[in-house]
Amino acid sequence: MELDNSYPRGSDSVTEHHSSGPICVRLCDWDDQPCGLYIEMERTRIEDHLWYWHGVTMEDDTVCRFNDCTELKPMQYLGRHIQTVHFKTACRCSYCSLLCARSDSLFRHHKVCQILSDSRERAMQAGHGFYPEEGIKSIYGYIVPAT
């Protein structure tokens, strides 16, 4: 299994988002130029991989080439599209177990989640601070040590 860990100049934010623990990877299924590399299932890593190995640029609207998909997206949304649609990453509410496709959807859900609201109210009534739990990331892929 060969991991794509070559990101020269691509995005300075890649190192900020890189995990020091185990990471989840999936095989790149970009159809028009198969590279055979496994990429980390994180939006920034996906975007840098597409830029470096497949020539996808930020200026272009690009047809997604994962598994014969024909979705046309600006590059700034293509990584998120691949992450959620093709890699099927999701976030689960820690309170009611609702599965949301993206973390921003989970954030909006938290504003209306009744169980979360009830927990917050009980904590406040008891004079305690309340710090909501983050969602549980749901991913499917290979777990490998970070390089």
C-alpha positions as CSV (number, residue, x, y, z in Angstrom):
1,M,0.0,0.0,0.0
2,E,1.7,3.2,-1.1
3,L,0.6,6.4,0.7
4,D,0.6,9.8,-1.0
5,N,2.8,11.8,1.3
6,S,4.4,14.1,-1.3
7,Y,2.9,17.6,-1.0
8,P,5.5,20.1,-2.1
9,R,4.2,23.7,-2.3
10,G,0.6,22.4,-2.5
11,S,-1.0,23.8,0.6
12,D,0.7,25.1,3.7
13,S,-2.3,24.0,5.6
14,V,-1.6,20.3,4.9
15,T,0.9,20.0,7.8
16,E,-1.6,21.8,10.1
17,H,-4.2,19.2,9.4
18,H,-1.9,16.1,9.4
19,S,-2.5,13.7,12.3
20,S,0.3,12.3,14.4
21,G,-1.7,9.2,15.2
22,P,-3.3,6.6,13.0
23,I,-5.0,7.9,9.9
24,C,-7.7,6.5,7.6
25,V,-6.9,6.2,3.9
26,R,-8.7,5.2,0.7
27,L,-7.4,4.3,-2.7
28,C,-7.6,7.2,-5.2
29,D,-10.3,6.3,-7.7
30,W,-9.7,9.2,-10.1
31,D,-10.6,7.5,-13.4
32,D,-8.9,9.5,-16.1
33,Q,-5.4,9.2,-14.6
34,P,-5.2,6.4,-12.1
35,C,-2.3,6.9,-9.8
36,G,-2.7,3.9,-7.5
37,L,-2.0,5.9,-4.4
38,Y,-3.9,5.8,-1.1
39,I,-4.8,9.3,0.2
40,E,-5.8,10.5,3.6
41,M,-9.6,10.9,3.9
42,E,-9.4,14.6,4.8
43,R,-10.5,17.5,2.5
44,T,-7.2,19.3,2.4
45,R,-5.2,16.2,1.7
46,I,-7.7,15.2,-1.1
47,E,-7.4,18.7,-2.7
48,D,-3.6,18.7,-2.6
49,H,-3.5,15.1,-4.0
50,L,-5.7,16.2,-7.0
51,W,-3.6,19.2,-7.6
52,Y,-0.2,17.5,-7.4
53,W,-1.0,14.1,-9.1
54,H,-4.0,14.9,-11.4
55,G,-3.4,18.6,-12.4
56,V,-6.7,19.9,-11.0
57,T,-6.3,23.6,-10.3
58,M,-8.2,26.0,-8.0
59,E,-9.3,28.2,-10.9
60,D,-11.2,25.6,-12.8
61,D,-14.6,24.0,-12.4
62,T,-13.7,20.3,-12.6
63,V,-15.9,17.3,-13.4
64,C,-15.4,14.7,-10.6
65,R,-13.7,11.6,-12.0
66,F,-14.2,9.4,-9.0
67,N,-15.9,6.1,-10.0
68,D,-17.5,7.6,-13.1
69,C,-19.1,10.5,-11.2
70,T,-20.0,13.5,-13.4
71,E,-20.6,16.1,-10.7
72,L,-19.1,19.5,-11.8
73,K,-17.6,21.4,-8.9
74,P,-15.1,24.2,-8.3
75,M,-11.9,22.7,-6.9
76,Q,-12.7,24.4,-3.5
77,Y,-15.7,22.1,-3.1
78,L,-14.3,19.0,-4.9
79,G,-12.3,17.8,-1.9
80,R,-15.4,18.0,0.3
81,H,-17.5,16.3,-2.4
82,I,-15.1,13.4,-2.6
83,Q,-14.7,13.2,1.1
84,T,-18.5,13.0,1.8
85,V,-19.9,11.4,-1.3
86,H,-17.2,8.9,-2.4
87,F,-15.3,8.3,0.8
88,K,-18.6,8.4,2.8
89,T,-17.2,10.2,5.8
90,A,-19.9,11.5,8.2
91,C,-20.3,12.8,11.7
92,R,-22.6,11.3,14.3
93,C,-24.3,13.4,17.0
94,S,-22.9,12.3,20.4
95,Y,-26.4,13.0,21.9
96,C,-29.0,11.6,19.6
97,S,-26.9,9.5,17.2
98,L,-28.2,11.4,14.1
99,L,-25.7,10.9,11.2
100,C,-24.8,14.0,9.3
101,A,-22.9,14.0,6.0
102,R,-20.6,16.9,7.1
103,S,-19.4,18.6,10.2
104,D,-21.1,21.9,9.3
105,S,-24.4,20.0,9.1
106,L,-23.7,18.5,12.5
107,F,-23.0,22.0,13.9
108,R,-26.4,23.2,12.5
109,H,-28.1,20.1,14.0
110,H,-26.6,20.8,17.4
111,K,-28.6,24.1,17.5
112,V,-31.9,22.1,17.4
113,C,-31.0,18.8,19.0
114,Q,-33.4,18.3,21.9
115,I,-31.2,15.9,23.8
116,L,-28.3,18.3,23.7
117,S,-30.6,21.1,24.7
118,D,-31.9,19.1,27.7
119,S,-28.4,18.2,28.8
120,R,-27.3,21.9,28.6
121,E,-30.4,22.9,30.6
122,R,-29.8,20.3,33.3
123,A,-26.1,21.4,33.7
124,M,-27.1,25.1,33.9
125,Q,-29.8,24.4,36.5
126,A,-27.2,22.5,38.6
127,G,-24.8,25.4,38.3
128,H,-22.3,23.6,36.2
129,G,-20.7,24.7,33.0
130,F,-21.7,22.9,29.8
131,Y,-19.2,22.0,27.1
132,P,-20.9,20.1,24.3
133,E,-19.2,17.0,23.0
134,E,-17.9,17.0,19.4
135,G,-19.5,14.7,16.9
136,I,-18.2,11.2,16.4
137,K,-16.5,11.0,13.0
138,S,-17.7,8.0,11.0
139,I,-15.2,6.8,8.3
140,Y,-14.6,3.7,6.2
141,G,-11.2,2.9,5.0
142,Y,-7.8,1.5,6.0
143,I,-6.3,2.6,9.3
144,V,-2.5,3.1,8.9
145,P,0.1,4.8,11.1
146,A,0.8,8.4,10.2
147,T,4.1,8.9,8.3
